[in-house]
Amino acid sequence: MQVAAQAGKTVQEVKQYDLFMDVDFTGLKYTGKVTIDLTSTGDVNLDAVNLQVLSVRSGTRNILFKQNGPVVEIQTGRFSGPLEVEYKGKVSDNFTGLYKASFGEGYVLSTHLEAVQARKVLPCVDHPAYKAHFKVTVRTDDDLSVISNMPIDSEKIEGNKKITSFQKTPKMSTYLLYLGIGKWVEKRDHRGKTQLYSAYAKRSKGEIKMDFAFEAAKKVLDYYESYFGIPYELPKLHQVAVPEFAYGAMENWGAITYREIRLHVDKDTTVQTKKAVASVIAHEIAHMWFGDLVTMKWWDDIWLNESFATFMGQKSIDSAYPQWTIWQDFVRTQTAGAQARDGLKSTHPIEAKVSDPAEIEELFDEISYGKGASILRMIEAYIGPDNFQKGVANYLQQFRYSNAAGRDFWTRLQQASGTEVNRIMEAWISKPGYPIVTVSLSNTKLSLEQERFLLAGGIEKQTWPIPVTMTVDGKTQRFLFDKEKSEINLASTPKSLKLNTDQTGFYLVYYQGKDLQDRLWSSKLSTLDKWGLASDAKQFLFSGKTPFKEYLALVERYQNEQEYLPAYEISDQLTLLYQIAPKGPSNEEGRQQFTPQRNSRSETSLTR
């Protein structure tokens, strides 16, 4: 049973929405009738924005109601059963609700309902925890096609109108409902029992080429079904290219929408663009499980929704296209991008309490996506990939077709691994910023100290439970560093040593002393390790922790670098430094530009 409190009003369970919409495609308006099967302990309150409710009935009985701003107050008293609401509305022009998506010679109608825009299409309980079945029927012009979450159940022509009915959806949140109405060009493929479709707006010239979208979708579906241990639950999956779309893509269950440029791949498309297309597809299809099958209880956990899809998207693309070395792109864009933002005092914690729906849109940023995904990668490296996969599968299995909170996910990872995932994650999502770990070595004694890293310089004493990975003489160790200072006694004086193996951790490492730095560079460094040392060095330079001479000494170690990622990083840094100080730091003016007092310019460059 699914119960929750809606905006402090009555407690309700919503079982099903039976929605009929009569859409005037030319007049950009519609009438609707929605029959909502629900239970309530008192008067029913429905969310409705820019809709005019015409009547409310239960059976043959009219029920009094009042539209009070965005809420329809219906005088039902205690109630259980179907409630029939007739209403009318207009197609919007602001990319939310049911909106007009124009292209050169025409338009289609498409919905975008995340986060709380379903209330612009039908009166409903517009809250992610109120999952329900949807049975959708649309009447429109007979030369138009309609796309929704489920396959078409029936089509019937009445004069110059066509009535399209769809199969009933599984239980899902209101923001995942989809309707697309227009003249669509559709192509069909299949993967096992799952029917795959592509769709784009019909036009007289040109086409959106989606063969690669089919290929990528098949590959990531294979990966996710194997990884999660749960099959894709719907009988079909549409990938819909929308001419005008405010976001990159949206995970409507069974009918994912994309900007057109996010799906088009032809013979002239670059590898970099193909990576971007595949990554968006993988991200959205990951949501079919994490977000759609299992949904957050409330928008406080939107960061987990997005960061998990980002992280799993990278894993699936790495499996499908290993030649792309996608994790190199991930650390350079997602991790480094999030650290640049999170190194500022103006940053915010990953987790934010949402009390007003208007606050939700503010949560979609590089902290939600990049930092969140990077921390999931850090946890996986600490507890091990097998334990991480087991925890994810257990979580999805236990909460399928239902709702869960972030702590439910941490608990499953903790149970699978026997580690303190709950304590680690609660600290990392609730605190802004991230740590710098300073390392020194005396014979066999390794000393660690942590504090908050600030790009503007200065010291702020804070501690995180840091899941450290460390490679000593070629052997990987893992431990939790959760104090301001700690000492580790090694078995012998190491010949090589590297913390944050493969840059899986969301922290910086500063190695004190030439002897330790020589041992660092004696390690068998991976491409990601070498990139991480260069990336950390840039942060140290701009924060004033590293003198410019020391920075240059590190750069010289990359003189003969053959790997693309670290070479690109060094090239990018030198270009940035030249833009900031073309004359170089040999004069006093140049030197001042790399001190904390003058760091605003460098912060802007790093976060663009």
N, C-alpha and C positions, 0 to 999 in steps of 0.2 A: 504493500500500500504506500502511496506517495502523498505525503502531507507536508505542508509548509505554510508559513504565514506570509500573506501578500500585503506589503506596505502597511503592516500594523492592523490590517482588517481581519475579516473572518478567515478561518482555516479551511482550505478547500483541497479536494482531489479532482483533477481533470482527467477524464478517461479518453474522450475522443472529440475531435472537431469534424463535423460533416459540413464542408464548405462548398457553396455554390456561388459562382461569380459570373455575372453577365457583363461582359466588357465591351464598351463602345470604343473600338480601336481608333476610329477617326476623331470622335469627339473627346477622347482622352478622359473618359469617366467610366464609372461602373456602378452597378448595384450588386448587393450581395445578401446572402442569407446563410448564416452559420448556426448550426445546431450543436450546442455544446453539452456533452454528457458529463455532469459534474456533481459533486456533493459539497454542501456548505453547512456550517453550523449557524449561519445567520445570513443577513442580506448579502447578495452577490455583488462584488465589484469587479468590473472588467476594464482593462486598459483600452483606450480608443483615442487616437490623435488624428485630427483632420478628417474624421468620419462623422457623418450625421446618422445617428441611430433613429430608425423610423418606428419600430415596434419591438416589443419583447413578449413572447408567449410561452406558456407551458401547456402543451396539448391545445385545447380550444380556449384556454383562459388567457386573457390579456393581463400582463403584469405591469404595474406602475414602475416607471424608471425616471431618472434624472441624469442628464449629462452635466457633470460638474468638472469643467476643465478637461483634463486628459483621462478622467475616470467616469465610467457609466455606473451609477448607483442603482441597483435593481432591488426592488422591495419584495424579495422572495421569502424572507424569514429562513428558518432552517429548511434546507432543500436538498433533494437527491433526485437526479434524473436528467432528461434532456431539456435544454433551455434554447428556444429558437429566437434569434436576433436578426431582424432585417435592418439594412443600413445602406448608405450610398457614400461614394467617395470620388475623388479626382486623381488622375495620374499625376505624379509629382514630377518636378523638373530639377530636383536637387540630389539625385542619385541615391535616395533612400526610399523605403517602402516599395510600391509598384511605380517605377519611373520610366520616363521616355529616354531611350538611349539612341541618339541620332548618329547617322553617318551621312556621307555626301548626298545621297539621293533618297533617303528615307529614314526609317527608324524601326526599332522593335521596342517592346515593353519587357522589362526585366525587374526582378525584385532583388533588393539587398536589405536584409532584415537584422543583421548584427549591428549593435548589440541589442537595442530595444526598439526596433523599427517594425516588428510584426504588427504592433498596435496601429500602424498606419495603413494596413491592408485589411485587417479584420479585428473586431472586438475580441479580446482574448485575455488570458492571464499571462502576460508577457514577462515571464520569469523563467530562467533556465531550469529550475528545479521542478517546474510543473510540466513534466513530460506527458505527452498524449499521442494517440494515433490521429492521423489526418486522412480524411477521405475527401478528395478534391474533384470538383466538376467545374468546367469552364465553358460558357457559351460565348462564341465570338463569330466573326465573319468566316464564311466557309472557305475562303482562300488563304486562311491563316492556320498556322500550326501552333500547338501549345506543348511546352516541355514542363515537367514537374519532377519531383523526387522519384516517383515510382513509374513503372511501365503503364502504358495506356490500357485501360480495362475495356473501354468501348468508345466508339465514335458514331455519331448519328447526325445526319443532315436534316434540318428543318427549314425549308425555303432557302434563303440565302445565309442561313446561320448553321454553324456546326457546334454540336455539344460533345465535348471530350471529357470522359470520366477516367480517373486514374485508380489504380489499385491502392489499397489502404497501406499507409506507411507503418513501420514499426513505431514504438514509443520514441518520441524525440522532442526536443525543445523547440519552442516557437521560432527562434531565430534561424533555424535550419530549414524552414519551409522555403520552397522555390517555385516560382512561376516565370516562364518566358513565353511571350506571345509575339508572333510575327511571321514573316516569310523566312524560314530557316533553310539553309543548306545542311542536310544531315548525312553523315556517313556512318556505316555500321561495321563493327568487327565483333569478335567475341574472345573470351578467355575462359575456357571450360564452360560452366553454366552461366557465367556472367556476360551479359550483352554489353558491349562497349559502343558508345556513340560519340561523335563529334558534331558540333553545330556552330554555324556562324550566320550572320545576317546576309541574306541573298542580295547580290548587287549585279549590275550589268557588266562591270569589268573587274577583273581581279578575283582572287580567292585566298582564303586562309588555308595554308597547307598544314595538315595536322597528322600526316603519317608518322612523324616522329613522336607526336603526343600519344598516339596509340602504342607505339613501341615502348616508350618510357612508362606508360601506365601499366602495361602488362608486366614489365620487369619489377616495378616497385610493389605491385599487388602480390606477385609471387614471393617477394622478400618478406612483406609484412605478414602474410598468412603463415609463412614458416616461422617467423620470429615470434609473433604473438600467439600462435597456436589456435587462432580463431579465424574462420573463413570470413571473407567479405560478405556482409549479411544481406545486402540488397540484390535483387535479380538483375539490375542494370546500373551502369555508371555513365552519365553524360559528362562531357567536357565542353562547356559552352563558352564561345568567344563573344564577348559583349562589346559593341562598338564604343560605348562610353561607360567607364567604370572608375569609381573613385579610388579603388584599392587594386592591388596586384591580382588578387584572387580571393575566393570565398568558398568555404567548405560545406556548402549546402549538401546534405546527405543524398547521394545518388545523382546530384546535378551540380557539379562544381562550376563556378563561373570564373572567368579570367578576362583580363584585358586581352585584346586581340594579339598584341605583340608578345604576350607571354605564351602563346601557343604556336605561332607561325615559325616554321623551319623549312627552308628550301635548300637547294644545292649550293647556294652562295652563303648560307649562314655560317658564321664563324664558330669555332669550338667553344669560345667563351660564351657566346649567346646560347648555344645548345646546352651548356652547363646551367645557365640561368633558367632556361625553359624547363629542363629536367628537374632542377631543384625546387621550382615552384610547384610543379606537378607532384613531386614526392612529398613536399610539405603538406599540400592539401589532401592527398590521399591518406597520409598518416592520420589526419583528423577524422577519417571515416571510423577509426577505432578510438583514438584518444581525442575526445571532443564531441563526437556524434554518438557512438555506441556508449561510451562513458563520458558524462558531461559534468563540468564543475557545478557545485551547488549554487555558487554565486560568483559575481565578476571579480571578487578579490583574487581568485585563482586564474584569471585570464592569462597571466604571465606563464603559468605552467602549461596551459593549453597551447600557447604559441611556442614556447621554448622547447617543449617536448617534440612538437611537429618539426621544428627547425632541426633539432638534434637527430631525430629518427630519419628525417629527409636526407641528411648527410650520410647516415649509415647505409640507407638503401641505395643511394646513388653511388657510393663507394663500392658496394657489392655489384651493382649493375654495370658500372663503367669504371673499373679500377684504373684504367689508363689515364683517367682525368686527375688522379691524386687530389680528390675533392677536399680532403682535410687541410691541405695547404691553403686552399681558398678560404676555408672556414676560419682558421686562426688569423689570417691576414685581414679578413673583413669583419667577421662576427666578434671574435675575441678581442682583437686589437681595437676595433671600433667601439666596443662596449667599454674597454679600459680607458680609452681617451675621454669618453663622457663621464665615466665613473671616477676618474681621478680628480674631478672638479668638486669644489665644496658645494656647488649647486645641484649635485646629483640627488637621487632619491633611492630608497630601498626597492628591491625587486617587488616585494609584496606591498600593496597599498590597499587600505581599507576603503571600500566603495560604499557610500551611503546614499548617493544620488546618481541616477543613471547618466546624468550629464557629465559625470566625472570619468566614465568608462573610456571614452575616446582618448583621454589623456594618457592612458596606460599603454598604448601601442607605440613603443619606442625601442631604441637599441638596448635599453636595460631589460625590457621584457623579453625581447627576442635573443639578442646576442649574449648578454650576461647570463640569462637564465639557461640558455642552451650550453654555454661554456661550463656552467656549474654542474649540469647533468653529466657532461663529459668528464668532469673532474671526479664526480661520484663513481661513475662507471670504472674509471681507471683505478680508483681506490678499492672498491669492493670486488672488482673483477667482472669482465663481460658476461660470464655465465650466470653469476649471481644477479647481475643487473637484469638480464633477460628473464630469469626466473621470477624476479619481483614484479616486473612489468606484466608478464603473462598472468600471474596470480591476481594482480590488481584488476586487469581488464576482465578476467573471468568472474571475479567476485562482484563487480559493480556494473556488468553489462546491462544495457537498457535502463540504467539508473544514474544517480548522481553521486559524486564523491568530492572530497576536499583534498588539498595538498597533503595534509598529514596522513590521510589514508594511503597515499602513494608512498610516502616515506616509510610508513610502517611496513608495507609489503617488501620494500627494498631491505629494510632492517631485518625482517624475519628471514629473508632469503640469504642474507650475508652474515648475520651474527655480528654486525658492526653497529656503531652508534649513528646511523643515518639520520634519525629524528633530530638529535641534538645538533649535528652538523648543519643540516638544512635549515632548521629554525633560525640559527645564527646568521647564516649567509643570506637568507631572504629578508630578514628583518633589519639588517644594518646597511647603511649606505657605504659605498667605497669598497676597497679591497686592500690586502696587506702587502707589504714588502718584507721579505725575509732576508736578514743579513747573516751571512755565514762566515765563520772563521775556523781555522784548523790548527791545532797544536799537537803534533805527534799523532796519537790515535784519538784525541778528543775533538769532536766536532761541536762547535757552539752555534746555536741559533737564537736569533732575536727578531721579534716582529713588531711592527707598528703600522699605522695606516699610511698608505702612500697618498701624497697630495701633489698634484702636478705643479701647483704654485709654490711648492717648497714648504718648509717648516715641519714640525713634528706634532703628531697627534697620537698619543698612546692609546691604542685599542688592540684587542686580541680577538682572533677568530679561531675556531677549531679547524685547523688547516689539514686536509688530507694530503700529506706529502708523499710523493713518489720520488725515489732517489736511486740512482745507479752508481754502485761502488765497485770498481774493478770489474765492470761488465755484468754485475748481478743486481737485479732490481729489488729494492726494499720499499715497504710501505709503512707509514706510521702516522699517528695523529699528533700534530703539534698544536696544543691548545693553551699554552702559557705564554707570557711575555718573553721569557727566556727559557732555554732548555739546552741540555748537553747530552750528547750521544757518544758512548764509548765504542769505537770501532775495534774489530778484532786485530787489525794491524794498520800501520800507516798506509793509506791508499795511494796507489799509483795514479788512479783516475777517479774522478768523482763529479757527478752532475745531479743537481736537484731539479724537480719539475720535469721528469722524463717525458720527452715528446711534447712538451708544453701542454700537458693535459690539465694543469692547475690554473686557477684564476688568481694568480699572485705573481709578484716579481721576486727575483732572487739576485742579491748583491753579494758578490764574492770578494771578501777582504784579503788583500795581500797578494803579491806577485806569485808566491809559491802555490797558493791555492788556485789561482787563475791558470797557472801552468798545468796543474793536475786536471783542471777542468778541460783544457784544450788537448790534453793527452787522452781524454775519453773518446770512445767511438761515437761521435755525435751524429745523430740523424739529421735529415734536412730540417725537420721541425725544431730540433734542438738548436741548430745554428741560426735559424730564423728567430727563435725566442731570445737568444743572447743578444742579437742585434736590436730586436724590438725593445727589450728591457733597457739596453744601453741608451736608446733614444729618450726613454722616459727619465732615466737618471740624469741625462744631460739637461733636459728642459726643466727639471725640478731643482737643479743646482747641486745635486748630490755628487755628480761626476764632473771633474774639471775637463775642459775641452781637450787638453793634451791626452788625458787618459782615454777619452772617447776616440780620438784619432788613432791611438795605439790599437784599440779593438778593431776599428775599421780596417786597419792595415792587415789584419789577419785574414781578411776576405779578398785580398789582392787577386788570388788565383781561383776564386770560388767558381765552380762549374754548375752548381745546382741553381735552378731558376729562382726559387722562393727567397733564399737568403741574399742572392745577388740583386734581385729586384728590390728587396727591403733596403739594402745599403744604397742603391741607386736612388730610391725614392727619398731616403733621408737626406742624402747630399743635395738633391734638388731642392728639398724644402729648406735646408740651411742656407743655400745660395739665395733663395727668394727672400729669406729673412735678413740676411747680411751679405750682400754681394761682395763687399770688400773683405769679408772674412773676419775672424776674431783677433786679428793681429794688433788692432788698435783698440783703444779704450771703449770707443762707441760700440764696436763689434762685440767685445767681451760682455758689455752690459746687456746685450740683447739675449744672452743665454742665462741670465740670472733670474731668480724667482720674481724680482720686482718688475721685470719687463715681459712676463710670460703670457700676457693676454693674447699677443699675436700668435704665439706658437699654439696656444689652446685652440684658437679659431681654425688654424690650419689643420690641426689634428682631428677636428670634429666635423670637417666639412663633408 
